[in-house]
Amino acid sequence: MADVQVTISDATGKTLVQTTADGPYLLASIPPGRYRIGATAGSSTKQQSVNVPQHGPADVRFYWDAPASSH
């Protein structure tokens, strides 16, 4: 999915990243810690918490239902 508004906030609620994902993936380099990620597609916003480990990546995925077919 493209044109998804993504916000990454730290544990205090401070926004660290605010961007638009142009495709199905967004890679962000942030220090280890606990974060809140919000993703908005159209009028639907979803949020998840994630713990970024000291070593290795964190994987967060958001899913939206496919739009209803107009056929």
Backbone as CSV, one residue per row, in Angstrom:
resi,resn,N_x,N_y,N_z,CA_x,CA_y,CA_z,C_x,C_y,C_z
1,MET,0.849,-1.164,0.000,0.000,0.000,0.000,0.901,1.236,0.000
2,ALA,0.539,2.219,-0.757,1.306,3.463,-0.837,0.507,4.602,-0.204
3,ASP,1.172,5.737,-0.037,0.559,6.938,0.525,0.014,6.721,1.940
4,VAL,0.765,5.999,2.745,0.404,5.774,4.147,1.197,6.765,4.999
5,GLN,0.488,7.537,5.806,1.128,8.496,6.711,1.620,7.725,7.933
6,VAL,2.918,7.857,8.241,3.521,7.107,9.340,4.134,8.074,10.348
7,THR,3.843,7.838,11.631,4.415,8.620,12.717,5.045,7.658,13.716
8,ILE,6.290,7.945,14.098,6.976,7.161,15.119,7.263,8.099,16.283
9,SER,6.771,7.717,17.472,6.945,8.524,18.685,7.698,7.717,19.729
10,ASP,8.483,8.429,20.544,9.219,7.736,21.604,8.324,7.527,22.822
11,ALA,8.895,6.987,23.887,8.128,6.653,25.098,7.517,7.874,25.768
12,THR,8.076,9.059,25.530,7.518,10.275,26.128,6.441,10.915,25.249
13,GLY,6.228,10.347,24.051,5.232,10.898,23.138,5.803,11.872,22.127
14,LYS,7.114,12.106,22.173,7.761,13.019,21.231,7.844,12.367,19.856
15,THR,7.385,13.081,18.815,7.433,12.569,17.451,8.865,12.605,16.942
16,LEU,9.363,11.441,16.509,10.714,11.328,15.977,10.721,11.263,14.456
17,VAL,9.708,10.620,13.897,9.593,10.458,12.445,8.159,10.726,12.054
18,GLN,7.987,11.533,11.021,6.654,11.762,10.451,6.865,11.827,8.947
19,THR,6.342,10.812,8.232,6.614,10.703,6.805,5.469,9.995,6.093
20,THR,5.565,9.936,4.793,4.604,9.201,3.975,5.326,8.031,3.329
21,ALA,4.826,6.827,3.534,5.406,5.642,2.898,4.930,5.596,1.456
22,ASP,5.879,5.559,0.526,5.552,5.562,-0.895,5.242,4.168,-1.431
23,GLY,5.444,3.161,-0.629,5.197,1.793,-1.071,4.905,0.917,0.118
24,PRO,4.993,-0.386,-0.078,4.595,-1.291,1.003,5.588,-1.396,2.143
25,TYR,6.784,-0.812,2.012,7.799,-0.910,3.058,8.286,0.467,3.474
26,LEU,8.603,0.582,4.746,9.262,1.782,5.267,10.354,1.303,6.211
27,LEU,11.580,1.714,5.933,12.697,1.377,6.800,13.104,2.631,7.550
28,ALA,13.263,2.506,8.857,13.670,3.639,9.687,14.780,3.180,10.624
29,SER,15.769,4.019,10.774,16.872,3.715,11.682,16.696,4.563,12.935
30,ILE,16.306,3.905,14.033,16.091,4.595,15.306,16.809,3.808,16.402
31,PRO,17.232,4.491,17.464,17.967,3.799,18.526,17.094,2.772,19.258
32,PRO,17.734,1.826,19.938,16.978,0.852,20.729,16.058,1.558,21.725
33,GLY,14.898,0.951,21.965,13.945,1.506,22.912,12.525,1.149,22.544
34,ARG,11.592,1.727,23.279,10.162,1.459,23.089,9.555,2.628,22.323
35,TYR,8.754,2.312,21.295,8.162,3.326,20.428,6.703,3.016,20.143
36,ARG,5.982,4.052,19.753,4.585,3.932,19.315,4.571,4.330,17.846
37,ILE,4.020,3.466,17.013,3.962,3.725,15.581,2.501,3.845,15.167
38,GLY,2.209,4.921,14.471,0.872,5.133,13.934,0.945,5.148,12.416
39,ALA,-0.026,4.537,11.770,-0.078,4.498,10.314,-1.500,4.834,9.881
40,THR,-1.628,5.800,8.977,-2.936,6.235,8.498,-3.033,6.041,6.998
41,ALA,-4.030,5.273,6.580,-4.332,5.062,5.159,-5.776,5.497,4.956
42,GLY,-5.956,6.516,4.122,-7.305,7.056,3.952,-7.774,7.640,5.268
43,SER,-8.919,7.170,5.752,-9.458,7.676,7.018,-9.254,6.691,8.175
44,SER,-8.465,5.647,7.933,-8.251,4.609,8.945,-6.851,4.704,9.537
45,THR,-6.773,4.882,10.864,-5.488,4.940,11.564,-5.344,3.725,12.457
46,LYS,-4.165,3.113,12.399,-3.848,1.977,13.260,-2.584,2.312,14.023
47,GLN,-2.446,1.768,15.239,-1.275,2.034,16.064,-0.754,0.742,16.671
48,GLN,0.551,0.704,16.852,1.191,-0.429,17.512,2.369,0.076,18.317
49,SER,2.669,-0.629,19.398,3.889,-0.380,20.155,4.935,-1.366,19.681
50,VAL,6.192,-0.928,19.719,7.278,-1.808,19.301,8.485,-1.560,20.192
51,ASN,9.203,-2.633,20.484,10.449,-2.541,21.219,11.581,-2.795,20.230
52,VAL,12.403,-1.786,19.976,13.551,-1.940,19.092,14.696,-2.497,19.940
53,PRO,15.207,-3.696,19.581,16.252,-4.316,20.397,17.607,-3.648,20.201
54,GLN,18.524,-3.961,21.096,19.895,-3.432,21.021,20.565,-3.872,19.724
55,HIS,20.308,-5.113,19.322,20.908,-5.657,18.104,19.815,-6.289,17.258
56,GLY,19.829,-6.013,15.983,18.860,-6.602,15.070,17.660,-5.702,14.868
57,PRO,16.848,-6.041,13.894,15.709,-5.198,13.532,14.457,-5.502,14.355
58,ALA,13.517,-4.581,14.277,12.159,-4.797,14.789,11.251,-4.801,13.565
59,ASP,10.259,-5.643,13.562,9.361,-5.790,12.414,7.940,-5.446,12.859
60,VAL,7.364,-4.426,12.248,5.990,-4.025,12.550,5.221,-4.027,11.241
61,ARG,4.040,-4.617,11.250,3.230,-4.693,10.032,1.826,-4.191,10.322
62,PHE,1.291,-3.444,9.374,-0.075,-2.950,9.453,-0.840,-3.522,8.274
63,TYR,-2.083,-3.928,8.516,-2.924,-4.494,7.458,-4.260,-3.744,7.413
64,TRP,-4.713,-3.463,6.201,-6.027,-2.901,5.974,-6.785,-3.816,5.033
65,ASP,-8.099,-3.855,5.192,-8.921,-4.646,4.270,-8.853,-4.030,2.882
66,ALA,-8.900,-4.887,1.881,-8.913,-4.403,0.499,-10.239,-3.665,0.252
67,PRO,-10.203,-2.603,-0.557,-11.446,-1.899,-0.859,-12.435,-2.824,-1.550
68,ALA,-13.704,-2.616,-1.294,-14.752,-3.422,-1.907,-14.757,-3.194,-3.416
69,SER,-14.957,-4.257,-4.148,-15.020,-4.167,-5.610,-16.301,-3.480,-6.045
70,SER,-16.199,-2.653,-7.078,-17.388,-1.933,-7.552,-18.059,-2.645,-8.712
71,HIS,-17.699,-3.923,-8.965,-18.314,-4.673,-10.073,-19.652,-5.217,-9.658
